[in-house]
Amino acid sequence: MSALLLQDLRKTYRNGFEALKGIDLEVAPGDFFALLGPNGAGKSTAIGIVSSLVTKSSGRVEVFGQDLDRNPEGVKSAIGLVPQEFNFNQWEPVAEIVVNQAGFYGIPRKLAWERAEQSLRQLELWDRRKDQAISLSGGMKRRLMIARALVHQPRLLILDEPTAGVDIEIRRSMWSFLTEINRQGTTIILTTHYLEEAESLCRNIAIINQGRIAEHSSMKRLLNQLHNEVFVLNIAQELTRLEELGGYRWQRLDEHTLEVEVNRGQSINGLFQALAQRGLEVISMRNKQNRLEQLFIGMLNASRGGAAK
Amino acid sequence: MTRFNRYRIAFQTILTKEILRFSRIWIQTLVPPAITTTLYFIIFGNLIGQRIGEMDGVRYIDFIVPGLILMAVITNSYSNVVSSFFSSKYQRHVEELLISPVPSWVILSGYVGGGVARGVLVGIVVTGVSLLFSDLDIRSYGWTLTVFVLTSILFSLGGFINAVYAKSFDDISIIPTFVLTPLTYLGGVFYSITMLPGIWQKISLANPVLYMVNAFRYGLLGVTDIPIASALVIIIVFISGLTAFSLYLLNHGVGVKS
């Protein structure tokens, strides 16, 4: 049984725009799954359909074996949604927003307060529980939406760009929180524009483009498709005498910085040896571009090229 | 947990949320009807009413009490639901309900319950004010309460439908201004339709508010211009029709889903 199963899912809006052109997708229980794509690709439409905010034109949606058409209440009970836009009553106190959401799921008030306290504490919002939501910072509002989505303990948590506009410190604390709830068994589907976020958190991935699934595989397999990686190295010595680097393509960015391309068949160990043989010591090293980003841009460019033909 | 209990908790949550919403802004929701009614009583009841004398066999100031109470109930029930549901669409927190396992009829009951709660509270406030100006001797508590609550339900449903179709704040004030207020003022609040020429009496019978005002006046004063049984039937028919239509709109996601 899949956590989420989409079969030939299609959506055409009233203005004639075909947002989804028949997508098939399967997410396994317990997975941390990335759903990526450029703006307008159809990610939010797909999420909207699964969470009952958008009416599908045709196709099938199943969540933990329950069909959305036959058992919408069962599907809704299994899902927690953190949408892209803030969609709570900004004038209500923080805790009330979470407790009311629990009430909509039929959770008794006392239990709802216990759960609200637990998740608000975990997300460092408990001290602000009596404040109106409008007074929270952007990062706090995002965390509030996560607390609200978790109050009924869903088996599937869908996060639509949960870290958009959030500073790096809070983003990292949100990552560790999400990793922990995934470890405890909650299946997570994440859409994000921060590709390093998807690469570090998710085990499986689908890329959606122009209403179709362009790629659906494990993160590892996808990253293996990379033919080369480009590294930027900070070298202790001056690079004025460097002429060749044992078959590695390179260019000097400044007197102490080197950009090296490591192709398939070559290794980083080999690069280090080549540098050591030339009396060069590496102080630090980083990827020039996030690996997933590199693949993602390549895929989009390829599909645009295909469309142009 | 049984399905009934889940629905009961969801209904209570929506209702409590709605009551808290208008209670938090009580200066905007509960005080204005008291002030408006006081002015009506002073101007129409005391100053002009003394010169009019009696209408349908009762003092004019007593004659207008039921209409004024019901007018406040109608306006407040309608505006509570229309503004609350439209705000929830505008701020998108209606999505909290749409993604939850709450059936349409529970959502509708919760919002209508909020409208009725505000209607009843305002009704009590206005009744309190009217006691300062008139001697109310309620003829039938059961009848009065029934019409009071049914009218509130009916106009809460009206407010809900208005909110579903509204796309801007202008849209939620057009119906109250151009439809609700004329219907209420021409619904026999300040006069008996027996005073009107024949053709206008017949036209007035097409106004549903007339039946509610008269049914309510019958409960309070024991006087009416129309048969009260037909008034009750008409109110129930309207409630049934509007409920069915509201549920259709919600089930099809009109105005709330893409």
Interface residues (C-beta under 8 A of the other chain):
Chain A: Y13 G48 S51 S52 L53 V54 T55 P72 E73 G74 K76 S77 I79 L81 P83 E85 F86 N87 F88 N89 Q90 W91 N100 Q101 G103 F104 Y105 G106 I107 P108 R109 R148
Chain B: M1 N5 R6 Y7 I9 A10 Q12 T13 I14 K17 R24 S87 S88 Q91 R92 H93 E95 E96 L97 L98 I99 S100 P101 V102 P103 G253 K257 S258
